[in-house]
């Protein structure tokens, strides 16, 4: 059996070991006694890294019982996100599962929870719940387009309990644009494969401390399979009315329509071999119309802020789809 050999230690290695031993010796008493370790001198302000914006401002970090992240407008614009799915994947701990490829109904899971229908996450827009029945069935069958959002806030941990029901995984709050400093008009156009096309127009009118912001969007696309398509229209208007130097009213209205030919069902092995792009479920269709509104009173004074919101929505939804267990091909409306 070969004898073990000894290797000489270099001066650099001995120096590193010495430094590590000193650091352990300094920190061990503090860890065992619960005392704070020696304070490291502050870094010069000229070389200090910029702070991370947490839920709007850095100074709110100490008041959040958990973690919070803001995906700001600059990030959304720079990344040219195609859908909400792409935007939320920029946040650690958030899992988004695609369904139809356009982000119409993202399946969002936080901290490893089941992402199906985002039922373990509270979805908000400007602090108002988005789901059809937030205090009952929290499944998300409606989701606003990311194209008209200014930023996205994501809260995880104990802090989300303040914001409403079904916050087991966390809270996602979509922020729409506020009133800009001056009137403006912008337009975004995009096109792609499968006859994809989208257009967003934003118009802002400003008069003193009041004004209005109107967003109108439309996009449509064919799916990756036969008999699959989506057509979405979305319009939002926000009106800002100052009441005093410390108070104002904000009224918001939204109309959303979607007509999609989508299906839950896949293909049998023989169908895939014949044509992997086919969709025998040609009658499966999802139609939804949502009309929502909110009226908020805002009061600010000496660093304090109080917002009172009255909100509501009306939804009509029809989803015609064949049972995934049926063996009939192709399907028809007479199939039970």
C-alpha positions as CSV (number, residue, x, y, z in Angstrom):
1,X,0.0,0.0,0.0
2,X,1.5,3.4,-0.9
3,X,2.5,5.7,1.9
4,X,0.7,9.0,2.3
5,X,2.6,12.0,1.3
6,X,2.7,15.5,2.8
7,X,2.4,18.6,0.7
8,X,4.2,21.8,1.7
9,X,1.9,24.8,2.3
10,X,2.6,27.9,0.3
11,X,3.0,31.3,2.0
12,X,-0.3,32.6,0.4
13,X,-2.2,29.6,1.7
14,X,-0.8,30.1,5.2
15,X,-1.9,33.8,5.0
16,X,-5.4,33.0,4.0
17,X,-5.7,30.4,6.7
18,X,-4.5,32.9,9.3
19,X,-7.1,35.5,8.1
20,X,-9.9,32.9,8.2
21,X,-8.8,31.8,11.7
22,X,-8.9,35.4,13.0
23,X,-12.3,36.0,11.4
24,X,-13.7,32.8,13.0
25,X,-12.2,33.8,16.4
26,X,-13.8,37.2,16.2
27,X,-17.3,36.1,15.1
28,X,-17.7,32.9,17.2
29,X,-18.2,34.7,20.6
30,X,-20.7,37.0,19.0
31,X,-22.7,34.1,17.5
32,X,-22.6,32.1,20.8
33,X,-23.6,35.1,23.0
34,X,-26.1,36.7,20.6
35,X,-24.0,39.9,20.4
36,X,-23.5,41.8,17.2
37,X,-20.1,41.3,15.5
38,X,-17.7,44.2,15.1
39,X,-19.1,46.9,12.9
40,X,-17.4,47.2,9.5
41,X,-16.5,50.8,8.5
42,X,-19.1,52.3,6.1
43,X,-18.2,52.4,2.4
44,X,-17.6,55.8,0.9
45,X,-20.8,57.2,-0.7
46,X,-19.0,57.6,-4.0
47,X,-18.6,53.8,-4.3
48,X,-21.8,52.6,-2.6
49,X,-24.1,50.6,-4.9
50,X,-27.6,52.0,-5.5
51,X,-30.4,50.7,-3.3
52,X,-33.1,48.3,-4.6
53,X,-36.6,49.9,-4.9
54,X,-38.9,47.9,-2.7
55,X,-42.7,48.4,-3.3
56,X,-42.1,51.9,-4.7
57,X,-39.5,53.3,-2.3
58,X,-36.4,52.1,-0.5
59,X,-37.5,53.5,2.9
60,X,-40.4,51.0,3.1
61,X,-38.1,47.9,3.4
62,X,-38.0,47.9,7.2
63,X,-41.8,47.9,7.4
64,X,-42.5,44.8,5.2
65,X,-42.7,41.5,7.1
66,X,-41.3,39.5,4.3
67,X,-39.8,40.2,0.9
68,X,-41.0,42.5,-1.8
69,X,-39.9,43.2,-5.4
70,X,-40.9,45.8,-7.9
71,X,-40.5,45.3,-11.6
72,X,-40.5,48.9,-12.7
73,X,-41.4,50.5,-16.0
74,X,-37.8,50.8,-17.2
75,X,-37.3,47.1,-16.8
76,X,-40.5,46.2,-18.6
77,X,-39.6,48.6,-21.5
78,X,-36.0,47.5,-21.7
79,X,-36.8,43.8,-21.7
80,X,-39.6,44.2,-24.3
81,X,-41.7,41.6,-22.4
82,X,-44.2,39.9,-24.7
83,X,-46.6,38.8,-21.9
84,X,-47.1,38.8,-18.2
85,X,-45.4,35.4,-18.0
86,X,-42.1,36.9,-19.2
87,X,-42.4,39.9,-16.8
88,X,-43.1,37.8,-13.7
89,X,-40.2,35.4,-14.5
90,X,-37.9,38.2,-13.6
91,X,-38.9,37.8,-9.9
92,X,-37.2,35.1,-7.8
93,X,-39.5,32.6,-6.3
94,X,-42.2,33.1,-8.9
95,X,-43.2,30.3,-11.3
96,X,-45.4,31.0,-14.3
97,X,-46.8,28.1,-16.5
98,X,-47.9,29.0,-20.0
99,X,-51.3,27.9,-21.2
100,X,-52.1,29.4,-24.6
101,X,-48.8,31.2,-25.4
102,X,-50.1,34.8,-25.1
103,X,-50.3,35.1,-21.3
104,X,-54.1,35.6,-21.4
105,X,-54.5,33.3,-18.4
106,X,-51.1,32.9,-16.7
107,X,-50.8,30.2,-14.1
108,X,-48.8,31.8,-11.3
109,X,-47.2,30.0,-8.4
110,X,-45.1,31.5,-5.6
111,X,-42.8,29.7,-3.2
112,X,-43.4,26.3,-4.8
113,X,-47.2,26.3,-4.6
114,X,-49.4,24.9,-7.3
115,X,-49.6,27.5,-10.1
116,X,-52.9,26.2,-11.6
117,X,-55.2,29.2,-12.2
118,X,-53.1,31.3,-9.8
119,X,-55.5,30.3,-7.1
120,X,-52.9,30.5,-4.3
121,X,-51.9,34.1,-5.2
122,X,-53.9,37.3,-4.7
123,X,-53.9,39.3,-8.0
124,X,-54.6,43.0,-7.7
125,X,-54.7,46.0,-10.1
126,X,-54.1,49.2,-8.3
127,X,-54.9,47.5,-5.1
128,X,-58.3,46.1,-6.3
129,X,-58.8,42.3,-6.7
130,X,-58.9,40.9,-10.2
131,X,-60.4,37.5,-9.9
132,X,-64.1,36.7,-10.5
133,X,-64.7,35.7,-6.9
134,X,-61.7,36.7,-4.7
135,X,-63.4,35.7,-1.5
136,X,-64.7,32.4,-2.8
137,X,-63.2,30.7,-5.9
138,X,-60.0,32.6,-6.5
139,X,-59.2,30.9,-9.8
140,X,-58.1,33.5,-12.4
141,X,-59.9,33.3,-15.7
142,X,-59.3,37.0,-16.5
143,X,-56.0,38.7,-16.5
144,X,-55.2,42.3,-17.7
145,X,-52.6,42.8,-20.5
146,X,-49.2,43.7,-19.3
147,X,-48.8,46.2,-22.1
148,X,-50.7,48.9,-20.2
149,X,-49.0,48.4,-16.8
150,X,-46.5,50.9,-15.4
151,X,-45.0,48.5,-12.9
152,X,-45.6,45.2,-11.0
153,X,-45.2,44.7,-7.2
154,X,-44.7,41.2,-5.8
155,X,-44.9,40.5,-2.1
156,X,-43.9,37.2,-0.4
157,X,-43.8,36.3,3.2
158,X,-46.0,37.4,6.1
159,X,-46.5,40.9,4.8
160,X,-49.1,40.0,2.2
161,X,-51.8,39.2,4.8
162,X,-52.6,42.9,4.9
163,X,-54.0,43.0,1.4
164,X,-56.9,40.6,1.2
165,X,-57.9,36.9,0.9
166,X,-56.1,33.9,-0.7
167,X,-52.6,35.3,0.0
168,X,-51.1,31.9,0.8
169,X,-48.4,32.2,-1.8
170,X,-48.2,36.0,-2.0
171,X,-49.6,39.1,-3.6
172,X,-49.1,40.5,-7.1
173,X,-50.2,44.1,-7.6
174,X,-50.3,45.5,-11.2
175,X,-49.8,49.3,-11.2
176,X,-51.4,51.3,-14.1
177,X,-49.9,54.7,-15.1
178,X,-50.6,57.8,-13.1
179,X,-51.1,61.3,-14.3
180,X,-47.9,62.5,-16.2
181,X,-46.4,66.0,-15.8
182,X,-47.5,67.1,-19.3
183,X,-49.8,65.9,-22.1
184,X,-48.5,63.1,-24.2
185,X,-49.4,60.5,-26.8
186,X,-47.7,57.2,-27.5
187,X,-48.3,54.2,-29.7
188,X,-46.7,50.7,-29.8
189,X,-47.2,48.3,-32.7
190,X,-45.9,44.7,-33.0
191,X,-46.3,41.8,-35.4
192,X,-45.0,38.3,-35.7
193,X,-45.6,34.7,-36.8
194,X,-49.0,33.0,-36.8
195,X,-50.6,36.2,-37.9
196,X,-49.8,37.9,-34.5
197,X,-50.5,41.6,-34.4
198,X,-50.9,44.0,-31.5
199,X,-51.4,47.8,-31.1
200,X,-51.4,49.9,-27.9
201,X,-52.3,53.6,-27.8
202,X,-52.0,55.9,-24.7
203,X,-53.2,59.4,-24.6
204,X,-52.7,61.7,-21.5
205,X,-54.5,65.0,-21.1
206,X,-53.2,67.3,-18.3
207,X,-54.8,70.5,-16.9
208,X,-53.1,71.8,-13.8
209,X,-53.2,69.0,-11.2
210,X,-56.0,67.2,-12.9
211,X,-56.4,65.3,-16.2
212,X,-57.0,61.9,-17.7
213,X,-55.1,58.9,-19.1
214,X,-56.7,56.6,-21.7
215,X,-55.2,53.3,-22.8
216,X,-56.6,51.3,-25.7
217,X,-55.1,47.9,-26.8
218,X,-55.9,45.2,-29.3
219,X,-54.1,42.0,-30.2
220,X,-54.9,38.9,-32.1
221,X,-53.1,35.7,-33.1
222,X,-53.5,32.2,-34.5
223,X,-52.3,29.4,-32.2
224,X,-49.6,26.9,-32.8
225,X,-52.3,24.2,-33.7
226,X,-55.2,24.2,-36.0
227,X,-58.5,25.6,-34.8
228,X,-56.8,27.8,-32.1
229,X,-56.9,31.6,-32.1
230,X,-57.2,34.5,-29.8
231,X,-58.7,38.0,-30.2
232,X,-58.5,40.5,-27.3
233,X,-59.6,44.1,-26.9
234,X,-58.9,46.2,-23.8
235,X,-59.7,49.9,-23.0
236,X,-59.0,51.7,-19.7
237,X,-59.6,55.3,-18.7
238,X,-58.4,57.0,-15.5
239,X,-59.6,60.5,-14.5
240,X,-57.8,62.6,-11.8
241,X,-59.8,65.4,-10.1
242,X,-58.0,67.5,-7.4
243,X,-60.2,68.6,-4.5
244,X,-57.6,70.4,-2.4
245,X,-53.8,70.5,-2.1
246,X,-54.0,67.3,0.0
247,X,-57.0,65.5,-1.6
248,X,-58.1,64.2,-5.0
249,X,-60.5,61.8,-6.6
250,X,-59.4,59.1,-9.1
251,X,-62.0,57.4,-11.2
252,X,-61.2,54.4,-13.4
253,X,-63.2,52.4,-15.9
254,X,-62.1,49.3,-17.9
255,X,-63.7,47.2,-20.6
256,X,-62.1,43.9,-21.6
257,X,-63.3,41.4,-24.3
258,X,-61.7,38.1,-25.3
259,X,-62.8,35.6,-27.9
260,X,-60.5,32.6,-28.1
261,X,-60.6,29.2,-29.7
262,X,-58.7,27.2,-27.1
263,X,-58.8,23.7,-25.8
264,X,-57.7,21.7,-22.8
265,X,-57.2,18.5,-24.7
266,X,-54.2,17.0,-26.5
267,X,-53.8,14.4,-29.2
268,X,-53.7,10.6,-29.2
269,X,-50.5,9.0,-30.4
270,X,-52.0,8.1,-33.8
271,X,-53.3,11.7,-34.2
272,X,-49.9,13.1,-33.4
273,X,-48.2,10.8,-35.9
274,X,-50.7,11.9,-38.6
275,X,-50.5,15.7,-37.9
276,X,-48.9,17.1,-34.7
277,X,-50.5,20.5,-35.4
278,X,-54.1,19.4,-35.7
279,X,-56.8,20.1,-33.1
280,X,-59.9,17.9,-33.4
281,X,-61.7,19.9,-30.8
282,X,-62.8,22.6,-33.3
283,X,-65.8,23.7,-31.2
284,X,-63.9,24.5,-28.0
285,X,-64.2,28.2,-27.4
286,X,-63.7,30.7,-24.6
287,X,-65.6,34.1,-24.5
288,X,-65.4,36.6,-21.8
289,X,-66.5,40.2,-21.3
290,X,-65.5,42.2,-18.2
291,X,-66.6,45.7,-17.3
292,X,-65.0,47.1,-14.2
293,X,-64.8,50.4,-12.4
294,X,-63.3,52.0,-9.3
295,X,-63.6,55.3,-7.5
296,X,-60.8,56.3,-5.1
297,X,-60.4,59.1,-2.6
298,X,-56.8,59.9,-1.8
299,X,-55.6,62.0,1.1
300,X,-52.0,62.9,1.8
301,X,-50.5,65.0,4.6
302,X,-47.1,65.1,6.4
303,X,-46.0,61.7,5.0
304,X,-49.3,60.0,5.7
305,X,-51.6,58.6,3.0
306,X,-55.1,57.3,3.2
307,X,-56.9,55.8,0.1
308,X,-60.5,54.7,0.2
309,X,-61.7,52.8,-2.9
310,X,-65.2,51.7,-4.0
311,X,-64.9,49.1,-6.8
312,X,-66.9,46.5,-8.7
313,X,-67.1,44.5,-11.9
314,X,-69.5,42.7,-14.1
315,X,-68.4,39.5,-16.0
316,X,-70.0,37.4,-18.6
317,X,-68.1,34.2,-19.4
318,X,-68.8,31.2,-21.6
319,X,-66.4,28.3,-22.1
320,X,-67.5,25.6,-24.5
321,X,-65.1,22.7,-24.3
322,X,-65.4,18.9,-24.7
323,X,-64.5,16.7,-21.8
324,X,-60.9,15.6,-22.0
325,X,-62.0,12.0,-21.3
326,X,-64.2,11.7,-24.3
327,X,-63.1,9.4,-27.1
328,X,-65.1,11.1,-29.8
329,X,-63.2,12.7,-32.7
330,X,-64.1,15.3,-33.9
331,X,-66.3,16.8,-31.1
332,X,-69.7,18.5,-31.5
333,X,-72.1,20.2,-29.2
334,X,-74.3,17.1,-29.0
335,X,-71.6,15.3,-27.2
336,X,-72.5,15.3,-23.4
